[in-house]
Amino acid sequence: MDAVETSESKPESETVSFDSFDLEQPLRDAIAKLGFEFCTPIQAQSLVHTLAGHDVTGKAQTGTGKTAAFLITIINDLLTNPVEGDRFLAEPRALIIAPTRELAMQIANDSVQLNEFTDLHTVTLVGGEDYQKQTRALDLKPVDIVVATPGRLLDFVSNDKLYLGLVELLVLDEADRMLDMGFIPQVRQVVARTPKKECRQTLLFSATFTPDIIELGSRWAMDPIMVDVEPEQVAAVDVNQIVYLVTTADKYNLLYNLITEPESKKVLVFSNRRDQVRRLADNLYRNGINCGALSGEIPQNKRIRTLDAFKTGKLRVLVATDVAGRGLHISDVTHVVNYTLPEEAGDYVHRIGRTGRAGAVGTSISFACEEDSFLLPAIEEKLGHKLDCIHPDEELLERAPGFVREVQSQPRPDNRGNSRPRGNRRPARKY
């Protein structure tokens, strides 16, 4: 590692405009249409290196603009260096690997927006989606950018449906998450199919700089420049953080009363467990709240529909596990509620970063009950300051009304006789 930059070295008054970079005009036009004028810290500190062709290992929390940083780098490079002559299908020039389907799809969507005034073709390869449809997307026309999850990507590569020998830019997003989820062996096989690190540009982004992450950066990148944006500098600056001391028995009543307040326009509720997400969403729905659920146990097509409905305002409340806490750009979230405190302090930062975006002021409300209040000190250490813990007013603890509508349920299958029980069916493969 030959250079280190930290946000602490940058004065708060310093702002870097996108116009200060030598970007291709179609990319400039897209950035302007999206309303971007000034860079975030991670964008300002990384783009000066990545646009010059250097490898970078970047440390930044979600919601800091790192996606735009590496997409701008990729798009500008591809526009600056067009391919002469004919091209084969399924041979991308840029490859972006992300740990989850939701994040990969969000990155691909951002890529399409930034490519609005170009002819660059982006293809998404993720598990849980139609394999043949993704194959057809690769065969439609020469692909420039592939955004993929590790498992589905390796599947395409192993079946010779995708050739990575011409990849010029490689991005590994949320490398710490991929490490935690056990994807590194798959990523290692994929990276081995790309050109040597001396012959490609590699960008690696992570929320932490652990020894394992630094080692990965050294292994896959060529003398990477380290860009370090401290969480204290980028997290939750436009978020009012409230912690309510509440008993376990009163948590649902508190949640219901907070959600039904007029200022709660668009609410994202986090819980640590899938079963609790399911139960909370069912209870809120039966209480007349227009809400949905998002967790790993929900089929992918339904997760996509639910997320789209929340983004467009068809759903006012979304109850989710941390699958929605990282990397997703959901505009206009007014409130984030931590129904249960996250076990990892970093996840708290990710969660509350879903609100207070794009200059708006958001509100984060956390429930600290007798079961998880011990997690608060680690969160406060992560934030670098104490959190004000208060008891909710009595009206916020008023009992939620009885359920007003029934949840539609499917009849329980009859497993008697010779029919095979549903519980014994082989589960679908997940990536």
Phi, psi and omega per residue, in radians:
M1 nan 2.100 -2.977
D2 -1.856 -0.051 3.122
A3 -2.744 2.594 3.096
V4 -2.336 2.270 3.009
E5 -2.176 2.411 3.095
T6 -2.194 2.691 3.116
S7 -1.112 -0.398 -3.136
E8 -1.160 -0.415 3.139
S9 -1.404 -0.079 -3.097
K10 -1.822 2.187 3.075
P11 -1.144 2.544 -3.080
E12 -1.071 -0.538 -3.083
S13 -1.318 -0.242 -3.070
E14 -1.308 2.216 3.061
T15 -2.200 2.440 -3.129
V16 -2.018 2.114 3.138
S17 -1.492 2.572 3.038
F18 -1.093 -0.451 3.118
D19 -1.160 -0.304 -3.135
S20 -1.322 -0.208 3.118
F21 -1.718 2.593 3.136
D22 -1.455 1.402 -3.093
L23 -1.764 2.624 3.076
E24 -1.118 2.549 -3.012
Q25 -1.050 -0.751 3.108
P26 -1.023 -0.610 3.100
L27 -1.243 -0.711 3.069
R28 -1.000 -0.761 -3.112
D29 -1.101 -0.717 3.134
A30 -1.163 -0.739 3.117
I31 -1.068 -0.751 3.126
A32 -1.125 -0.724 3.136
K33 -1.108 -0.598 3.120
L34 -1.333 -0.123 3.088
G35 1.498 0.221 3.122
F36 -1.460 2.256 3.106
E37 -2.132 -0.847 -3.105
F38 -2.005 2.567 -3.124
C39 -1.323 2.597 2.911
T40 -1.340 2.923 -3.141
P41 -0.955 -0.781 -3.114
I42 -1.180 -0.579 3.105
Q43 -1.204 -0.822 -3.106
A44 -1.098 -0.722 -3.058
Q45 -1.398 -0.446 -3.127
S46 -1.621 -0.689 -3.044
L47 -1.074 -0.613 3.134
V48 -1.049 -0.496 3.118
H49 -1.619 -0.796 -3.046
T50 -1.192 -0.638 3.120
L51 -1.197 -0.354 3.071
A52 -1.530 0.006 3.073
G53 1.649 0.097 -3.115
H54 -1.427 2.605 2.975
D55 -1.312 2.527 -3.082
V56 -2.395 2.393 2.893
T57 -1.920 1.983 -3.029
G58 -1.933 2.383 3.064
K59 -1.919 2.049 3.140
A60 -2.833 2.556 3.081
Q61 -1.320 2.853 3.037
T62 -1.106 2.657 3.136
G63 1.448 0.133 -3.112
T64 -1.709 -0.076 3.122
G65 1.685 0.256 -3.097
K66 -1.184 -0.537 3.107
T67 -1.046 -0.844 3.111
A68 -1.091 -0.589 -3.127
A69 -1.068 -0.844 -3.105
F70 -1.385 -0.498 3.081
L71 -1.187 -0.724 3.094
I72 -1.063 -0.721 3.099
T73 -1.049 -0.837 -3.114
I74 -1.096 -0.907 -3.043
I75 -1.103 -0.761 -3.139
N76 -1.098 -0.702 3.126
D77 -1.147 -0.750 -3.124
L78 -1.158 -0.623 3.111
L79 -1.270 -0.627 -3.127
T80 -1.247 -0.539 -3.066
N81 -2.148 1.219 -3.125
P82 -1.178 2.662 3.120
V83 -1.433 2.257 3.085
E84 -1.546 2.399 3.073
G85 1.493 -2.973 -3.087
D86 -1.280 2.672 3.096
R87 -2.217 2.616 3.050
F88 -1.492 2.781 3.081
L89 -1.330 2.783 3.024
A90 1.020 0.592 3.085
E91 -2.220 1.433 -3.070
P92 -1.201 2.661 3.052
R93 -1.628 -0.378 3.137
A94 -2.370 2.461 -3.118
L95 -2.281 2.207 3.101
I96 -2.063 2.161 -3.141
I97 -1.946 2.227 -3.137
A98 -2.238 2.672 -3.023
P99 -1.323 -0.461 -3.062
T100 -2.192 2.741 3.119
R101 -1.097 -0.751 -3.117
E102 -1.052 -0.786 -3.134
L103 -1.153 -0.757 3.120
A104 -1.040 -0.751 -3.132
M105 -1.180 -0.611 3.095
Q106 -1.176 -0.744 3.107
I107 -1.064 -0.769 3.126
A108 -1.076 -0.699 3.106
N109 -1.106 -0.748 3.092
D110 -1.101 -0.657 3.115
S111 -1.091 -0.753 3.119
V112 -1.063 -0.732 3.140
Q113 -1.124 -0.767 -3.132
L114 -1.270 -0.313 3.112
N115 -1.726 0.263 -3.043
E116 -0.980 -0.626 -3.075
F117 -1.828 0.377 3.083
T118 -2.144 3.057 3.055
D119 -1.821 0.218 -3.105
L120 -1.209 2.416 -3.041
H121 -1.881 2.160 3.127
T122 -1.921 2.342 3.114
V123 -2.198 2.408 3.127
T124 -1.872 2.257 3.106
L125 -2.130 1.796 -3.113
V126 -2.382 2.648 3.048
G127 -1.181 2.770 -3.141
G128 1.454 -0.066 3.086
E129 -1.951 2.850 -3.094
D130 -1.083 2.047 -3.096
Y131 -1.094 -0.772 -3.114
Q132 -1.165 -0.626 3.094
K133 -1.095 -0.720 3.106
Q134 -1.179 -0.626 3.071
T135 -1.093 -0.761 3.123
R136 -1.103 -0.622 3.106
A137 -1.109 -0.629 3.084
L138 -1.240 -0.539 -3.101
D139 -1.548 -0.087 -3.090
L140 -1.164 -0.838 3.125
K141 -2.869 2.898 -3.136
P142 -0.938 2.292 -3.085
V143 -1.642 2.448 3.117
D144 -1.761 -0.763 -3.069
I145 -2.229 2.206 3.023
V146 -1.950 2.237 3.044
V147 -1.989 2.188 -2.961
A148 -2.616 2.727 2.924
T149 -1.577 2.707 -2.990
P150 -1.024 -0.805 -3.057
G151 -1.118 -0.887 -3.134
R152 -1.151 -0.635 3.104
L153 -1.079 -0.831 3.132
L154 -1.094 -0.615 3.101
D155 -1.069 -0.823 3.129
F156 -1.128 -0.722 -3.127
V157 -1.180 -0.762 -3.108
S158 -1.144 -0.519 3.132
N159 -1.606 0.211 3.100
D160 1.014 0.570 3.062
K161 -1.724 -0.074 3.128
L162 -2.556 2.259 -3.131
Y163 -1.948 2.182 -3.047
L164 -1.858 0.190 -3.071
G165 -1.245 -0.182 -3.130
L166 -1.961 0.231 3.135
V167 -1.142 2.153 3.136
E168 -1.702 -0.514 -3.134
L169 -2.303 2.243 3.133
L170 -2.102 2.231 3.110
V171 -2.100 2.248 3.027
L172 -1.970 1.817 -3.077
D173 -1.680 2.436 -3.127
E174 0.900 0.971 -3.114
A175 -1.061 -0.561 3.110
D176 -1.131 -0.669 3.105
R177 -1.175 -0.717 3.109
M178 -1.116 -0.630 3.088
L179 -1.131 -0.801 -3.127
D180 -1.121 -0.582 -3.075
M181 -1.538 0.023 3.067
G182 1.366 0.408 -3.081
F183 -1.576 -0.135 -3.023
I184 -1.045 -0.701 3.074
P185 -0.996 -0.713 3.095
Q186 -1.159 -0.756 3.123
V187 -1.079 -0.680 3.141
R188 -1.053 -0.724 3.122
Q189 -1.147 -0.662 3.127
V190 -1.174 -0.847 -3.104
V191 -1.036 -0.589 3.126
A192 -1.102 -0.388 3.125
R193 -1.496 -0.163 3.119
T194 -1.579 2.918 3.080
P195 -1.023 2.797 3.106
K196 -1.015 2.683 -3.047
K197 -1.051 -0.422 3.084
E198 -1.225 -0.310 -3.033
C199 -1.924 0.150 3.105
R200 -2.490 2.838 3.015
Q201 -1.728 2.287 -3.079
T202 -2.124 2.250 3.095
L203 -2.120 2.185 3.135
L204 -2.138 2.253 3.137
F205 -2.128 2.470 -3.094
S206 -2.653 2.650 3.068
A207 -1.373 -0.274 -3.130
T208 -2.399 2.731 3.017
F209 -1.949 1.292 3.061
T210 -1.419 2.865 3.073
P211 -0.960 -0.639 3.119
D212 -1.126 -0.732 3.137
I213 -1.152 -0.762 3.115
I214 -1.077 -0.680 3.113
E215 -1.131 -0.718 3.097
L216 -1.099 -0.730 3.107
G217 -1.054 -0.726 3.122
S218 -1.189 -0.609 -3.098
R219 -1.269 -0.706 -2.981
W220 -1.791 -0.274 -3.104
A221 -1.980 2.767 -3.118
M222 -1.746 1.856 -3.136
D223 0.788 1.009 -3.035
P224 -1.180 2.472 3.012
I225 -1.465 2.278 -3.138
M226 -1.583 2.159 3.074
V227 -2.009 2.032 -2.989
D228 -2.059 1.941 3.043
V229 -1.868 1.961 -3.056
E230 -1.186 2.446 -3.131
P231 -1.001 -0.610 -3.114
E232 -1.089 -0.437 -3.094
Q233 -1.522 -0.343 -3.000
V234 -2.123 -0.239 -3.001
A235 -1.686 2.259 2.881
A236 1.104 0.484 -3.140
V237 -1.229 -0.435 3.140
D238 -1.980 0.531 -3.118
V239 -2.152 2.155 3.010
N240 -1.405 2.055 -3.052
Q241 -1.785 2.151 -3.142
I242 -2.135 2.362 3.048
V243 -2.101 2.091 3.111
Y244 -1.733 2.222 3.005
L245 -1.458 2.023 -2.990
V246 -2.528 2.626 3.059
T247 -1.364 2.751 3.107
T248 -1.018 -0.671 -3.104
A249 -1.148 -0.463 -3.081
D250 -1.668 -0.057 -3.003
K251 -1.088 -0.775 -3.104
Y252 -1.163 -0.729 3.109
N253 -1.036 -0.753 3.118
L254 -1.091 -0.766 3.133
L255 -1.061 -0.851 -3.124
Y256 -1.026 -0.816 -3.099
N257 -1.182 -0.588 3.077
L258 -1.198 -0.740 -3.109
I259 -1.136 -0.601 -3.081
T260 -1.482 -0.007 3.049
E261 -1.215 2.532 -3.046
P262 -1.007 -0.601 -3.082
E263 -1.327 -0.170 3.128
S264 -1.472 1.431 -3.031
K265 -1.408 -0.743 -3.075
K266 -2.526 1.948 -2.917
V267 -2.107 2.300 3.064
L268 -1.976 2.062 -3.080
V269 -1.879 2.240 3.141
F270 -1.895 2.410 2.998
S271 -2.389 2.700 -3.053
N272 -1.402 -0.414 -3.002
R273 -2.058 2.539 3.129
R274 -1.092 -0.750 -3.102
D275 -1.121 -0.619 3.112
Q276 -1.223 -0.668 3.059
V277 -1.015 -0.820 3.137
R278 -1.058 -0.784 -3.105
R279 -1.172 -0.757 3.139
L280 -1.099 -0.783 3.140
A281 -1.097 -0.742 3.101
D282 -1.066 -0.812 -3.104
N283 -1.140 -0.733 3.123
L284 -1.139 -0.718 3.102
Y285 -1.059 -0.771 3.134
R286 -1.198 -0.351 3.037
N287 -1.552 0.178 3.070
G288 1.520 0.195 3.138
I289 -1.583 2.239 3.114
N290 -1.352 1.683 -3.013
C291 -2.431 2.921 3.069
G292 -2.421 3.028 -3.111
A293 -2.190 2.558 3.135
L294 -2.440 1.985 3.095
S295 -2.716 2.995 -3.088
G296 -1.160 -0.353 -3.119
E297 -1.455 -0.179 -3.118
I298 -1.495 2.344 3.138
P299 -0.925 2.535 -3.021
Q300 -1.020 -0.766 -3.113
N301 -1.097 -0.637 3.102
K302 -1.242 -0.625 3.100
R303 -1.077 -0.730 3.137
I304 -1.108 -0.802 3.132
R305 -1.078 -0.743 -3.133
T306 -1.108 -0.802 -3.138
L307 -1.100 -0.736 3.098
D308 -1.096 -0.705 3.132
A309 -1.116 -0.649 3.107
F310 -1.220 -0.728 -3.139
K311 -1.102 -0.684 -3.079
T312 -1.503 -0.080 3.108
G313 1.606 0.030 3.088
K314 -1.193 -0.502 2.999
L315 -1.961 2.338 -3.134
R316 -1.599 -0.428 -3.084
V317 -2.262 2.371 3.058
L318 -2.207 2.175 3.087
V319 -1.805 2.228 -2.963
A320 -2.568 2.727 2.877
T321 -1.480 -3.032 -3.086
D322 -1.254 -0.005 3.045
V323 -1.025 -0.461 3.120
A324 -1.729 0.037 -3.014
G325 -1.508 -0.267 -3.056
R326 -2.199 2.292 2.952
G327 1.409 -0.137 -3.108
L328 -1.620 2.393 3.138
H329 -1.809 1.784 3.140
I330 -2.044 1.917 -3.050
S331 -1.344 2.706 2.966
D332 1.156 0.398 3.030
V333 -1.264 2.029 -3.088
T334 -1.471 -0.582 -3.068
H335 -2.408 2.390 2.926
V336 -1.989 2.234 3.139
V337 -2.023 2.115 3.009
N338 -1.579 1.593 -3.137
Y339 -1.084 -0.656 2.946
T340 -2.176 2.448 3.107
L341 -1.207 2.449 3.138
P342 -1.206 2.575 -3.141
E343 -1.303 -0.419 3.072
E344 -1.862 2.246 -3.082
A345 -1.057 -0.619 3.122
G346 -1.067 -0.561 3.122
D347 -1.168 -0.480 3.071
Y348 -1.083 -0.772 3.117
V349 -1.099 -0.751 3.111
H350 -1.069 -0.761 -3.100
R351 -1.092 -0.959 -3.043
I352 -1.230 -0.279 3.060
G353 -1.227 -0.109 3.077
R354 -1.313 -0.232 3.084
T355 -2.121 2.994 -3.106
G356 1.158 0.699 -3.096
R357 -1.845 2.767 3.074
A358 0.968 0.690 3.081
G359 1.475 -0.140 3.121
A360 -1.420 2.687 3.081
V361 -1.677 2.204 3.136
G362 -2.001 3.047 -3.131
T363 -2.237 2.281 3.040
S364 -1.967 2.251 3.134
I365 -2.158 2.146 -3.128
S366 -2.035 2.442 3.091
F367 -1.720 2.100 3.092
A368 -1.945 1.739 3.131
C369 -1.740 -3.117 -3.088
E370 -1.124 -0.353 -3.075
E371 -1.454 -0.516 -3.035
D372 -2.306 0.188 3.133
S373 -1.110 -0.377 3.135
F374 -1.170 -0.210 3.126
L375 -1.413 -0.221 -3.068
L376 -1.090 -0.765 -3.107
P377 -0.987 -0.697 3.130
A378 -1.160 -0.656 3.097
I379 -1.133 -0.764 3.129
E380 -1.118 -0.656 3.088
E381 -1.141 -0.675 3.106
K382 -1.114 -0.731 -3.121
L383 -1.325 -0.440 -3.095
G384 1.478 0.243 3.096
H385 -2.767 2.854 3.123
K386 -1.340 2.619 3.028
L387 -1.797 2.400 3.090
D388 -1.320 2.099 3.125
C389 -1.860 2.148 -3.082
I390 -2.272 2.820 3.027
H391 -1.581 2.372 -3.136
P392 -1.179 2.634 3.058
D393 -1.096 2.727 -3.067
E394 -1.036 -0.647 -3.111
E395 -1.140 -0.438 3.100
L396 -1.339 -0.206 3.127
L397 -1.811 0.097 3.120
E398 -1.055 2.496 -3.064
R399 -1.068 2.327 3.075
A400 -1.129 2.585 -3.120
P401 -1.161 2.853 3.053
G402 -1.105 2.734 -3.096
F403 -1.099 2.364 -3.060
V404 -1.873 -0.206 3.078
R405 -2.523 2.597 -3.068
E406 -1.458 2.540 3.010
V407 -1.435 2.226 3.086
Q408 -1.180 2.263 -3.115
S409 -2.300 2.617 3.097
Q410 -1.512 2.511 3.098
P411 -1.090 2.489 -3.132
R412 -1.142 2.281 -3.117
P413 -1.139 2.506 3.111
D414 -1.557 1.910 -3.082
N415 -1.672 0.241 3.113
R416 -1.332 2.858 -3.140
G417 1.415 -2.606 -3.055
N418 -1.680 -0.005 -3.122
S419 -1.211 2.559 -3.099
R420 -1.378 2.221 3.115
P421 -1.061 2.497 3.121
R422 -1.075 -0.582 -3.099
G423 -1.157 -0.272 3.137
N424 -1.689 0.059 3.111
R425 -1.229 2.512 3.119
R426 -1.192 2.204 -3.115
P427 -1.190 2.661 3.096
A428 -1.196 2.602 3.138
R429 -1.234 2.360 -3.139
K430 -2.068 2.598 3.120
Y431 -2.070 nan nan
